[in-house]
């Protein structure tokens, strides 16, 4: 997510907060695809993920008043989608499991053959990381959360998250070279 798109999303959520009925469509255009991917990564069911996306946008409208202006709008939206998907898992009495591998499926998203091969290599490299490190990589690079946001999410000191992220990046680089 570019800084410009992040700022635009921030402005759109603020506009939605102020009653702009067209802002929601723009938010969907910018972030809907990634929010759907987040839901798909958790649910592994397209119909459920689409339901979660719709429910997520209902929550965006309902909770936009609580959005803190100039925070990471993209992360806020993806967190709503993630939490809504996890709630869907609970409500369907499905078992998400503690295995972060259940959340990775980046090679099956309509990519070109070359990109699919690269995605498979990355998936295989991620499997070599410990589950906690994979979780941090997922939150940082797939959910676009900052170190501070990951710290809050995982209830860990920011310095520990930063260290673990650097460790993960180094290990992935070694594996992929």
Residue frames as qw, qx, qy, qz and C-alpha x, y, z in Angstrom:
[[0.000, 0.893, 0.451, 0.000, 0.00, 0.00, 0.00],
 [0.419, 0.411, -0.018, 0.809, 1.49, 3.28, -1.08],
 [0.171, -0.284, -0.436, 0.837, 1.52, 6.28, 1.23],
 [0.254, 0.005, -0.248, -0.935, -0.82, 8.10, -1.16],
 [0.545, -0.274, -0.689, -0.392, -3.37, 5.29, -1.07],
 [0.432, -0.317, -0.699, 0.474, -3.04, 5.08, 2.70],
 [0.009, -0.197, -0.206, 0.958, -3.73, 8.78, 3.03],
 [0.404, -0.099, -0.465, -0.782, -6.65, 8.52, 0.59],
 [0.530, -0.327, -0.781, -0.044, -8.13, 5.65, 2.63],
 [0.267, -0.293, -0.536, 0.745, -7.70, 7.70, 5.78],
 [0.172, 0.109, -0.058, -0.977, -9.52, 10.64, 4.17],
 [0.483, -0.175, -0.648, -0.563, -12.29, 8.37, 2.89],
 [0.455, -0.368, -0.772, 0.247, -12.90, 6.86, 6.33],
 [0.100, -0.287, -0.329, 0.894, -13.01, 10.37, 7.81],
 [0.317, 0.003, -0.348, -0.882, -15.47, 11.37, 5.06],
 [0.499, -0.283, -0.789, -0.221, -17.58, 8.29, 5.84],
 [0.320, -0.327, -0.638, 0.620, -17.49, 9.31, 9.49],
 [0.079, 0.275, 0.102, -0.953, -18.89, 12.70, 8.43],
 [0.558, 0.457, 0.519, -0.459, -21.72, 11.10, 6.47],
 [0.314, 0.527, -0.523, -0.592, -20.34, 10.94, 2.91],
 [0.860, 0.111, 0.406, -0.288, -22.38, 8.09, 1.43],
 [0.758, 0.612, -0.221, -0.045, -20.05, 7.72, -1.57],
 [0.090, -0.734, 0.659, -0.139, -16.92, 7.16, 0.51],
 [0.759, -0.187, 0.600, -0.169, -17.77, 3.53, 1.26],
 [0.857, 0.496, 0.140, -0.014, -17.72, 2.60, -2.43],
 [0.357, 0.817, -0.417, 0.177, -14.30, 4.19, -2.83],
 [0.438, -0.557, 0.670, -0.221, -13.02, 2.38, 0.25],
 [0.886, 0.111, 0.435, -0.115, -14.27, -0.86, -1.25],
 [0.707, 0.698, -0.105, 0.046, -12.53, -0.12, -4.56],
 [0.153, 0.780, -0.556, 0.243, -9.20, 0.46, -2.86],
 [0.204, -0.439, 0.801, -0.351, -9.18, -2.11, -0.05],
 [0.854, 0.013, 0.152, -0.497, -11.94, -4.63, -0.80],
 [0.816, 0.372, -0.442, -0.033, -9.69, -7.03, -2.70],
 [0.274, 0.411, -0.733, 0.467, -7.12, -7.23, 0.05],
 [0.510, -0.225, 0.494, -0.667, -9.83, -7.56, 2.70],
 [0.919, 0.141, -0.087, -0.357, -11.31, -10.47, 0.74],
 [0.648, 0.418, -0.606, 0.196, -7.85, -12.06, 0.54],
 [0.119, -0.382, 0.686, -0.607, -7.46, -11.75, 4.30],
 [0.750, -0.055, 0.313, -0.580, -10.82, -13.46, 4.80],
 [0.883, 0.314, -0.303, -0.175, -9.98, -16.17, 2.24],
 [0.369, 0.491, -0.711, 0.341, -6.65, -16.83, 3.92],
 [0.308, -0.237, 0.692, -0.608, -8.44, -17.58, 7.16],
 [0.729, 0.132, 0.357, -0.570, -11.64, -19.25, 5.96],
 [0.157, -0.207, 0.889, 0.378, -10.52, -21.11, 2.83],
 [0.262, 0.530, 0.806, 0.013, -14.09, -20.81, 1.55],
 [0.147, 0.201, 0.310, 0.917, -14.95, -18.22, -1.09],
 [0.314, -0.641, -0.538, -0.448, -18.63, -17.92, -0.19],
 [0.568, -0.668, -0.363, 0.313, -17.85, -17.42, 3.50],
 [0.459, -0.188, 0.047, 0.867, -15.09, -14.95, 2.65],
 [0.004, -0.410, -0.410, -0.815, -17.51, -12.93, 0.53],
 [0.472, -0.718, -0.488, -0.154, -20.01, -12.95, 3.40],
 [0.601, -0.501, -0.202, 0.589, -17.27, -11.81, 5.75],
 [0.304, 0.121, 0.209, 0.922, -16.31, -9.01, 3.37],
 [0.234, -0.612, -0.447, -0.609, -19.90, -7.79, 3.34],
 [0.613, -0.685, -0.377, 0.116, -20.11, -8.04, 7.15],
 [0.582, -0.213, -0.075, 0.781, -16.78, -6.23, 7.41],
 [0.110, 0.328, 0.249, 0.905, -18.10, -3.26, 5.46],
 [0.458, -0.715, -0.432, -0.304, -21.17, -3.14, 7.69],
 [0.676, -0.548, -0.231, 0.436, -18.74, -2.91, 10.61],
 [0.422, 0.114, 0.103, 0.894, -16.72, -0.24, 8.82],
 [0.172, -0.592, -0.319, -0.720, -19.86, 1.89, 8.63],
 [0.641, -0.666, -0.374, -0.082, -20.87, 1.07, 12.20],
 [0.710, -0.537, -0.090, 0.447, -17.45, 1.73, 13.74],
 [0.507, 0.541, 0.085, 0.666, -16.07, 4.49, 11.52],
 [0.271, -0.895, -0.017, -0.354, -16.79, 6.97, 14.34],
 [0.773, -0.593, 0.175, 0.143, -14.17, 5.11, 16.43],
 [0.794, 0.364, 0.049, 0.485, -11.51, 5.32, 13.71],
 [0.409, -0.735, 0.042, 0.539, -8.55, 7.43, 14.81],
 [0.500, 0.866, -0.002, -0.018, -7.76, 9.91, 12.08],
 [0.267, 0.807, -0.523, 0.055, -4.26, 9.61, 10.55],
 [0.632, -0.352, 0.688, -0.044, -3.75, 6.07, 11.83],
 [0.042, -0.222, 0.862, 0.453, -3.09, 3.19, 9.43],
 [0.666, 0.208, 0.077, -0.712, -6.46, 3.00, 7.64],
 [0.654, 0.302, -0.638, -0.272, -5.43, -0.02, 5.61],
 [0.234, 0.128, -0.895, 0.357, -4.43, -2.00, 8.69],
 [0.394, 0.074, 0.490, -0.774, -7.66, -0.92, 10.43],
 [0.734, 0.252, -0.190, -0.602, -9.72, -2.28, 7.52],
 [0.603, 0.260, -0.753, -0.046, -7.75, -5.53, 7.28],
 [0.007, -0.114, 0.816, -0.567, -8.03, -6.03, 11.03],
 [0.614, 0.129, 0.259, -0.735, -11.81, -5.69, 10.77],
 [0.768, 0.290, -0.437, -0.367, -11.83, -8.29, 7.98],
 [0.381, 0.276, -0.847, 0.249, -9.50, -10.58, 9.94],
 [0.214, -0.046, 0.709, -0.670, -11.51, -10.37, 13.15],
 [0.709, 0.194, 0.051, -0.676, -14.78, -10.85, 11.29],
 [0.696, 0.297, -0.626, -0.186, -13.35, -13.94, 9.57],
 [0.195, 0.188, -0.864, 0.425, -12.13, -15.35, 12.88],
 [0.461, 0.054, 0.479, -0.745, -15.57, -14.74, 14.38],
 [0.762, 0.255, -0.292, -0.519, -17.07, -16.59, 11.41],
 [0.489, 0.255, -0.828, 0.098, -14.82, -19.54, 12.16],
 [0.094, -0.057, 0.768, -0.631, -15.98, -19.55, 15.76],
 [0.599, 0.164, 0.217, -0.753, -19.64, -19.21, 14.83],
 [0.782, 0.279, -0.431, -0.354, -19.38, -22.09, 12.38],
 [0.804, -0.454, 0.370, -0.103, -17.65, -24.09, 15.12],
 [0.828, 0.476, -0.218, 0.198, -14.69, -24.68, 12.87],
 [0.729, -0.565, 0.107, 0.372, -11.25, -25.23, 14.20],
 [0.349, 0.906, -0.241, 0.013, -8.71, -22.70, 12.93],
 [0.918, -0.051, -0.141, 0.367, -5.95, -24.51, 14.80],
 [0.390, -0.836, 0.146, 0.358, -2.74, -23.00, 16.12],
 [0.671, -0.009, 0.473, 0.570, -0.88, -23.80, 12.92],
 [0.115, 0.702, -0.084, -0.698, -0.13, -20.59, 11.03],
 [0.169, -0.110, 0.805, 0.557, 0.35, -22.71, 7.89],
 [0.228, 0.577, 0.783, -0.038, -3.45, -22.77, 7.63],
 [0.104, 0.852, 0.201, -0.473, -3.34, -19.06, 6.84],
 [0.078, -0.572, 0.525, 0.626, -0.89, -19.17, 3.91],
 [0.625, 0.391, 0.652, 0.173, -2.10, -19.77, 0.39],
 [0.068, 0.753, -0.121, -0.644, -0.53, -17.06, -1.71],
 [0.164, -0.259, 0.766, 0.565, 0.12, -19.19, -4.79],
 [0.157, 0.402, 0.879, 0.204, -3.49, -19.76, -5.79],
 [0.109, 0.696, 0.350, -0.617, -4.80, -16.29, -6.59],
 [0.593, 0.749, 0.294, 0.014, -4.99, -16.20, -10.39],
 [0.232, -0.782, 0.382, 0.435, -1.32, -15.33, -10.82],
 [0.628, 0.623, -0.426, -0.188, 0.76, -15.76, -13.97],
 [0.961, 0.000, -0.249, 0.125, 2.80, -18.97, -14.10],
 [0.504, 0.415, -0.396, 0.646, 6.04, -17.16, -13.25],
 [0.275, -0.514, 0.313, -0.750, 4.50, -15.34, -10.29],
 [0.898, -0.287, -0.080, -0.325, 2.81, -18.54, -9.12],
 [0.850, 0.136, -0.373, 0.346, 6.19, -20.31, -9.07],
 [0.196, 0.449, -0.398, 0.776, 7.69, -17.45, -7.07],
 [0.590, -0.454, 0.126, -0.656, 4.73, -17.53, -4.68],
 [0.958, -0.141, -0.242, -0.061, 5.21, -21.28, -4.20],
 [0.630, 0.278, -0.434, 0.581, 8.88, -20.74, -3.39],
 [0.138, -0.472, 0.320, -0.810, 7.94, -18.09, -0.84],
 [0.815, -0.349, -0.057, -0.459, 5.29, -20.39, 0.69],
 [0.914, 0.007, -0.348, 0.209, 7.85, -23.17, 1.02],
 [0.373, 0.379, -0.414, 0.739, 10.37, -20.79, 2.57],
 [0.428, -0.495, 0.162, -0.739, 7.77, -19.57, 5.06],
 [0.917, -0.249, -0.242, -0.199, 7.15, -23.16, 6.16],
 [0.728, 0.156, -0.449, 0.494, 10.75, -23.33, 7.34],
 [0.056, -0.474, 0.332, -0.814, 10.13, -20.55, 9.86],
 [0.091, -0.211, -0.850, 0.473, 8.84, -21.26, 13.35],
 [0.040, -0.678, -0.710, -0.185, 5.08, -20.66, 13.74],
 [0.220, -0.803, -0.271, 0.482, 5.52, -17.47, 15.79],
 [0.234, -0.392, 0.381, 0.804, 7.86, -16.01, 13.16],
 [0.102, 0.323, 0.764, 0.549, 5.42, -16.95, 10.38],
 [0.102, -0.787, -0.594, 0.134, 2.65, -15.20, 12.28],
 [0.217, -0.714, 0.010, 0.666, 4.70, -12.01, 12.52],
 [0.186, -0.117, 0.617, 0.756, 5.57, -12.17, 8.81],
 [0.040, 0.549, 0.788, 0.276, 1.88, -12.70, 8.00],
 [0.136, -0.840, -0.417, 0.320, 0.76, -9.73, 10.06],
 [0.238, -0.614, 0.206, 0.724, 3.50, -7.46, 8.70],
 [0.063, -0.267, 0.629, 0.728, 3.52, -8.29, 5.01],
 [0.060, -0.340, -0.859, -0.377, 0.11, -9.79, 4.30],
 [0.183, -0.784, -0.584, 0.103, -2.00, -7.70, 6.69],
 [0.309, 0.625, 0.032, 0.716, 0.23, -4.65, 6.35],
 [0.538, -0.819, -0.198, 0.011, 0.44, -4.00, 10.08],
 [0.172, 0.799, -0.431, 0.382, 3.22, -1.92, 11.62],
 [0.476, 0.133, -0.758, 0.426, 5.57, -3.32, 14.25],
 [0.195, -0.124, 0.476, -0.848, 3.66, -1.35, 16.89],
 [0.736, -0.014, -0.096, -0.670, 0.33, -2.79, 15.71],
 [0.759, 0.101, -0.643, -0.011, 1.75, -6.32, 15.68],
 [0.198, 0.204, -0.695, 0.661, 3.07, -5.71, 19.16],
 [0.482, -0.079, 0.317, -0.813, -0.41, -4.83, 20.39],
 [0.803, 0.096, -0.351, -0.472, -2.00, -7.71, 18.45],
 [0.782, 0.091, -0.601, 0.140, 0.36, -10.33, 19.89],
 [0.597, -0.790, 0.017, -0.135, 0.80, -8.67, 23.29],
 [0.840, -0.054, -0.013, 0.540, 4.59, -8.54, 22.86],
 [0.242, -0.751, 0.079, 0.610, 7.08, -5.70, 23.29],
 [0.550, 0.814, -0.051, -0.178, 7.74, -3.79, 20.05],
 [0.031, -0.731, 0.671, 0.120, 11.45, -4.49, 20.37],
 [0.553, -0.097, 0.827, -0.017, 10.77, -8.24, 20.43],
 [0.676, 0.608, 0.391, -0.143, 8.51, -8.01, 17.37],
 [0.308, 0.880, -0.315, -0.176, 11.14, -5.94, 15.56],
 [0.257, -0.536, 0.800, 0.077, 13.87, -8.45, 16.43],
 [0.625, 0.142, 0.765, -0.063, 11.73, -11.42, 15.36],
 [0.600, 0.756, 0.169, -0.199, 10.76, -9.72, 12.10],
 [0.167, 0.813, -0.535, -0.158, 14.41, -9.01, 11.24],
 [0.424, -0.301, 0.854, 0.000, 15.29, -12.60, 12.15],
 [0.688, 0.420, 0.572, -0.150, 12.50, -13.87, 9.87],
 [0.480, 0.845, -0.107, -0.208, 13.58, -11.64, 6.99],
 [0.058, -0.686, 0.715, 0.124, 17.18, -12.81, 7.31],
 [0.538, -0.058, 0.840, -0.047, 16.15, -16.47, 7.40],
 [0.666, 0.609, 0.386, -0.190, 13.82, -16.07, 4.40],
 [0.312, 0.854, -0.353, -0.220, 16.56, -14.31, 2.43],
 [0.236, -0.484, 0.838, 0.085, 18.96, -17.17, 3.16],
 [0.620, 0.202, 0.749, -0.116, 16.40, -19.78, 2.14],
 [0.588, 0.739, 0.263, -0.198, 15.41, -18.00, -1.08],
 [0.099, 0.820, -0.473, -0.307, 18.98, -17.33, -2.28]]
